[in-house]
Amino acid sequence: MTTAAHRREHDLLGDRDVPAEAYWGIHTLRATENFPITGTPISAYPHLIDALAAVKEATALANEELGLLDPVKAAAIVEACREIRAGRLHDQFVVDVIQGGAGTSTNMNVNEVVANRALELLGRPKGDYGHLHPNEDVNLSQSTNDVYPTAVRVATVFAVRGLLAAMTVLQDAFAGKAVEFRDVLKMGRTQLQDAVPMTLGQEFSAYAVMLEEDRSRLSEAAELIHEINLGATAIGTGLNAPAGYAEAVRRHLTRVTGLPLVTAANLVEATQDCGAFVQMSGVLKRIAVKLSKSCNDLRLLSSGPRAGLNEINLPPVQAGSSIMPGKVNPVIPEVVNQVAFEVIGNDVTITMAAEAGQLQLNAFEPIILHALSESITHLREACLTLAQRCVTGITANTDQLRAAVENSIGLVTALNPHIGYMAATEIAKEALATGRGVAELVLEKNLLPADRLEALLRPEVVAGSGSPRL
């Protein structure tokens, strides 16, 4: 039964009217009513939609290859999936990203959209499921329990590639500053107290190396995500999937996505285990923690400009106060800090969701997807923002940095091997008590000749990147 504005569809619970122009159907309608949780539809995660369409395309090709699906239907399903992967119909994926049912609502949203677009391609009206059905044809040889986890993994791999690229941009920005500041002498600090001299270049090179290390760990974690359970169907036994289906669908999905996917050795284990997501989240937390630490440093080093360290200048990007004229705040490092806090919280969510699975299925993968996607996406944008809106524009206050070195008692540590620990201790005590400089006192007490002292205090020597020629 169809009215001008609606079409009638049927499911387990009865009949409902669905908007006539909607590509989604009754299962999606019920899901939108049942899960008004975040207001964020799955279409907000284009990597997921593309991955789900890729899975449906691969399954149609595998079912056709094995003689289970009519070639005409298979061709229509494949064409519909390719259109979705090209960016069409994304507004039709309307179920909330957080949902009960282990992702069934997401899977059915996809089944219905693909089926109705395929019907159109066959010259049939939407909802004419007697000719091509969301479950009988689009979902053939599948279960939500192997489709959804596989799609989440494929989506995660592509999202991680974007994060890796953004981390490279930020790493290069820090590395560029390390070169620019390689001869800028400053005081290093431990426990917020003066330690020993270093160069500002060394300080920034550490931030670049931290990112390089984390990129390696993230790439390693992504390797685990390439293992899929497609072909497992409901619990890993492959019920309702024919012999050879798992390998055929993996082969087609590998070709469709371009990813080196592998089928899990034990599909029962793979269907219930979320360990790879926990591993990935742990690496994202590691990245967030270290990125936040670097931002803490940038805020400290730029504090002031008159009453703080004032060692570097962050580029001013906006006025900092509605009441204090002239105030400029480190808003870019601050927003990155907040993204880091979010990622750390998401790691707790993913941990609890992975732990909460019972027996042969984890029903909480929707929240894992949501938290993982937020972490990856926000970290990517945070890295790009920090690189482009902050790091590349940082300048050094060289006079302030040099004065701090010359006035610091930490400088005496560099002279320990040349004047002895006891003499160095006395110099440090007197410098601290009188406010006089270490170099001034060393010369006054004739502990070193001026030319040798000058050689010892050259940036490349005092910062540990070379030794003087005496």
N, C-alpha and C positions, 0 to 999 in steps of 0.2 A: 504494500500500500504506500503510495507516494502522494504528498500534497505539493503545492507549488513551492513551498519554502522548506519542506522537510521530506525525508524518506524514512520508512519504518524498517528497523532492524531488530533481529531477535538474538538472544543469548540464553544462557542457562537460567537467568532470573526472570526472563520475560521479554516483552517488546518495549522499545523506546523509539521516539522520533529523533532523528539526527538531522542537522542542517543539510539541506540537499547539496550545497556546494562544497561541503567538507569532504576531504579525502580520508579523514579518520572516521571511525565508526562507533558502534555501541560500547565496545570494551573501553575505548579511549574516553568516551563520554562519562562512563561510570567512574573511571579513574580521576578525571578532573573534578568530579563531585566529591570523591572520597579522600583526596589528598590535597587540600588547599593549604599546603604547609609553608613553602618558601615564596611562592609567587614566581619562582624561577623555573621555566619549562626546560625540558631536555634540549630544545633548540638553542639554548644559550651555550651549549657545548658542541660546536660544529664538528670537532674531531670525533665525538661520539656518534653523531648522526651519520657522518661519512663512513665510520667503521661499521655501523649497523647495516647500512646499505651495501657495503662491500661484502659483509657476511651473507646477506640475503642473495646477492648476485652469485657468490661462490656456491651457495647451497643449491640454487636453481640449476647452475651448470653441472654440478655433481649429480643431482637427481636426474637430469636429462641424460647424462652420460651413462647412468646405471639403468636407464629405461623406466624410471619411475614417474617422470614428468613429461607430458606432451611437449614436443619441441615448440609449438606455437605459443603455448602458455609460458614456457621457459624463456623464449625470446622476449615476450612482453614484460615479464618480471625483470629480466636483465636490463632491458631498456629503461624501465622505471627506476631501477636502482642507479643506473648510470646518470640519469637526470638528477637524482637526489645528490649524488656525489659531485655533480657539477654545480650544485648550489640551489637547485629548484626545490620548491615545496618545503623548505625548512620551517616555514611558519606553521606547518601542519603538525609538527611534533610538539604537542601541547601539554602532555602530562608533566606533573611536577617532578623535579629531579629527585626529591626524597619521597619515597613511596613504600608501602608495604608490598609483600608478594615477591620479593627477591628479584624484582625487575620485570615481572610478567607484564605490568602495564606498559612499560617501555617497549617490550617486544611486540605486544599486540598493537600499540600505536604504529609501529613500523610495519607490521604485517598488514594492517588496514590501509595505510597510506600507499604502500607498494601495490596492494591488490587493486585498489580503486584507480590508481594511475594506470596500471596494466590493463584494467578493463576499458578505460578510455582509449588506450592505444589499440585495443581490439575492436573498437567501435561500439562498445557496450556502455550503458549508464553506470554511474557509481552505485554500489550496493547490489549489483546483479551477480551475487555470489554463486549462483548456480553454474555460471560459466568459468569463474576463477575465484577461489575462496581464500581468505586470509590464513585460515588454519590448514585446510586440506592441501593447498598448493604452495603458498608463500612460506608456510612453516613446516613443510614436508620434511620428514626425517630429522626434525629438530625439537628441542625443548628450550624454554627460556634459560634453563640451567646450563646449557652449553653455548647458546647464542650470546647471552648477556655478558658472561665473563670473558668470552673471546673478544667481543666488541670493545669492552672496557680495556683490555690489554692492547689491542690494536690502536685504540684512541690514545692510550697513555704513551705508547712508543712515539707516535707522531707529536704529541704535546711536548714530550721530553726533548725531542730534536729542537723544538723552538726554544726551550729553556737553555739547552747547551749552546745554541748560537748566541743567545743574549748574554750568557756568562762569558763567552769569548769576547764579546764587545767590551764588557766591563773589565775583563782581565787585560785586554789590550790598552784600555784607558789608564789603568793603574800602571802598567808596564811603561807606557809612554811618559808618565810623570816620574817614574823611577829614573829614567834616562835624563829627563829634564833637570831633575834635582840631584843628580849624582854627586855634585861637588858642593852641595849646600850643607855645611856642618851644623849640627844641632845637638842638644842633649837628649839621650835616651832616658827613659824612666822605668823604674820597676816599683810597683805598689804606690804609684803616683808620686814617688820621690825621685830626686835626681839620681841617675845611675852613672853611665859612662857616655862619652860622646859617640855619635854615629852620624850618618848623613840622612837627610830627608829622603834621598833616593832609596837608601836601604829600607826605610820605613815603608815607602810605597811599594817597593819590590815584594815585600812580605805579603801585602794584600793581593798582588798579582799571583804569587805562588800559591796562596791559599785557594784561590779560585781555580787554578790549574789542577790542583790536587782533587778538589771537589768535582770538577768536570770528569776526571777519571773515575771517581767512585760512582758518579751518576751513570756514566756509560756502562759500567759493570752491572749496576742494578737493572738497567734497561734490558740487558741480555736475558735476565730471568723472565722478563715480561713477554718474550717471544714464544714461550711455551703455552700452547692453547689446549682446550679440552673439547673442541668442536668434534662432534661425533659421539660424545658421551651420552647425549640426550638427558634423561631425567636425573639419574644418579651416577652415571659412569658406566653402566652396563651396556649401553648402546641399543637398548630396547627400541624397536620401531625404526631403526636405521639398518639398511642392508649391509651385507658383507662388502668390505672395500670402500664403504662410504667415507669413513674418517680420513683415510689417505687421499681419496679423490677430492674431498672438500678442502683439505689442507693445501693440496696442490693448486687448486683453483684460487683459494684465498691468497696464497703466496703470490700468484701471478697478478691478481687484481690489485693487491696492496703494494707489491714490490718489496715486502718484508720477508726475511728468512725465517718463516714460522716453522715450528716443530710441534708435533702432536705429543702430548704428555705420555710417558711410558705406562702410567697407571691412571686411567681416566676416573676411576672411583676416587682416588686420592686427589686428583687435580680438580674435581668438581666441588670438593668441600674445603680445599686448602687455600687460604688467602695469604700465605707466607710471603709470596713475591711482592704483594702490595705493602705488607708491613716493612719489608726490606727497602722498597722504594721510598716509602714515607720516612723511614729512618735516615736515609741519605738526604732527602729534602730538608729534614730537620737539621742535619749537620750543616748543610749549605746556609740555612736561615740563621743558625746560631753564629757562624763565623762571619756572615755578611753583616749581621747586626753588630758584632764586635767591631768590625771595621768602621761602621757608621758611628759607633760610640766614640772611636778614636778621632774621626773627622770632626765631630762636634766638640770634643775636648781641645783638639789642636787649633780650632778656629774660634774658641771661646774668647769673649771680649766685646769689642775690639780693644778697649782700654784697660779693663779690669780682669782679663783672663789670660790665657797663654798667648793668644794672638800670634801663633807661629805660621799659620796658613790662612788664606782668604778663600772662602767658598764663594762662588759666583752668586750675587744677589738676584733672586728670581721673583720676589714679591715683598711688599711692605710687611713688616712683622708685627705690628701692633695697631690696635684701634685707638690707643690712648697715648702711647709713647712715640713721639715724632722721631724719625730717623732710625728706629730699631729694625734690624734685619735678622731673621731667625734662620737656623739651619734646617729648613723645612723638608728638603729632599732627603737627607739622612734620617730625619724623623719619620717620614712616611715609610722608608725602607725598614726601619726598626719595627714599625707597626705590622708590616707584612710578615716580618720574622715571627712576631708574637702569634700571629694568626696561624702560620705554618706549624709552629710548635704545638698549638692547641689542636690543629687538625691531626697531628701525629697521634695525640691521645685518642681522638675520635676513631681513627683508623685502627689503632691497637685494640680498642675495646670492641669495635665491630668485628674484627677478625677473630678475636677470642670468643665472641658470643655465638658463633655458629654451632649448631648441634647436628650431630650424626652426619648424614650424607650431603648436606647442603648448608651453605652460609646464606641466610636470608637477608643479610644486611649489606650486601654489595652496593645498593644504591647510595648509601651514606659514604661508603668507601670511595665510590666514583666521585661524588660531590666534593668530599674533602680533598681527595687527591688532585682533582682537576683545579680546584681553587688554589691549592698550594703551588702547583706547577705554573698555572697561568699568572698568578700574582707575583711569584718570584721572577718570572720572565719579564714582566713589565717593570718590576722594581729594579732589576739589573740594568735594563735599558735606560730607565729614568735616571738612575744614579750615574751611569756613564755619561749620558748626553746632557743632563741638566746640572751636573755637579762636578764630577771628577775632571772632565776635560777642561773645565774653566778654573781649576784651583791654581792659585799663585802662592809663592812663598814670601814671607816677610824676612828676608835674609839678614837684615841688620838686627832685628829682634832675636833671631835664632843664634847669630854669632855672639851677640852680647850675653845671651843666656849661657852659652858655653864658657865664655871668658870669665863670667861671674860665678860659675858653679864650682863647688868644691869637688864635684864628681870628676872634674878634669884631672885631679891629682892621681886618680887611679891609673891613668895612662902613663904617669911618670914613675910609678912604683918600681919597675925594673931598672930605672936609671938613677934614682936617688935613694932607694931603699924604703921599706915599709914604714919604719919608725919615723924617718924624716918626713915622709909623705903624710903620716898621721899628724905630726906637729904642724905642718903647713895647713892641713885641712882644719885643724882646731883654730888656728890663728885667723884663717880666712873667714871661718864661720863667726868668730867673735868680733872681728873688726870690719867685716864687709869688704875687705880688700880682695883682689883677684889672686888666684893661685899662681899664675905666671909672674905677676909682679913680685910676689913673695919669694918665689924660687930664684929670681934674678937678684933680689936684694940680699939673699943669704948666700949668694955665690954657689948654689948647688949645681947649676948648669950654666955653661956659657950661652949667650943670647942666640948665636947661630944654631947651636945644637937644639936648644929649646924650640926655636922656630921650626926646625926640621921635624922634631917630634910631634909638633902640634899641627902639622899639615893635615888637611881633611883625609887624604888617602891613607895616612898613617894612623891617625888617632881613631879613625872609624874602622880600622881593622881590615882594610882592603889592600894593604901594601906595607912595606917596611922601609924605614929611612935608609939612605945611603950615607953613612957617617965616615 
